[in-house]
Amino acid sequence: MIDFHAHLDLYSDPHSIVKECNARGIYVLSVTTTPSAWEGTSALTTSSARIRTALGLHPQVAHQRKGELDVFNTYLAETKYIGEIGLDGSPEYKVHWDDQLLVFDHILHACACVGGRIMSIHSRRATQTVLEKLEASRDSGVPVLHWFSGSKSDLDRAITLNCWFSVGPAMLSTAKGLDLVSRIPHERLLTETDGPFAQVDGRNALPWDVQQVVVRLATLWNMPLGEVEQKIHLNLRHLVSLL
Ligand code: MN
């Protein structure tokens, strides 16, 4: 199983979640929301061969944490993975749009300067600006759009731009999400949960809930479960080999 976007540090008992991920052999991209959280979050999984920690600055806290861009620069050389980063155009965060742009621009530029990174990107109600920024910063690395919720034409544009997509249970719970997922090329798709933020069956999502996505993909792709699992693993290997 692969959970390519989970906030392990934000569970009430991160150690037990990490232990269970290790026991189940789950590959996890452990994203962070602030640069200052990177060191501690990274330390949670030093003995986990299948878990990688991403250095992030979430757009929803950009206005409060823009002062941590120096900290971001400090850790950038230590990881191949960046996230959660991006833009959020919902009304409560749009008021801090300039700070979000400042942070996102800084990070894309910084990633380009070090030869590119694999980036887990948030684009809620901001898909078009996120895509414009990525188009203008091709050297920043490989974008993985997490929980994509744009239009079909935005999706086409993102595919043309060589974006990847990480898909969680929530995305498969609406007709619109399902339609988008069915249009994503199989070779650019990874599974995720966005736990503990995202909900599954009325509770916080757990990394192993990605199995629900695999089951849904098997139906959607008309493929045996084992083949879907294999495909997602091959995709992860391919993605990691790109940098
Ligand atoms: Mn997230």
Boltz pocket constraint, residues with backbone or C-beta under 6 A from the ligand:
constraints:
  - pocket:
      binder: B
      contacts: [[A, 5], [A, 7], [A, 84], [A, 194], [A, 197]]
      max_distance: 6.0
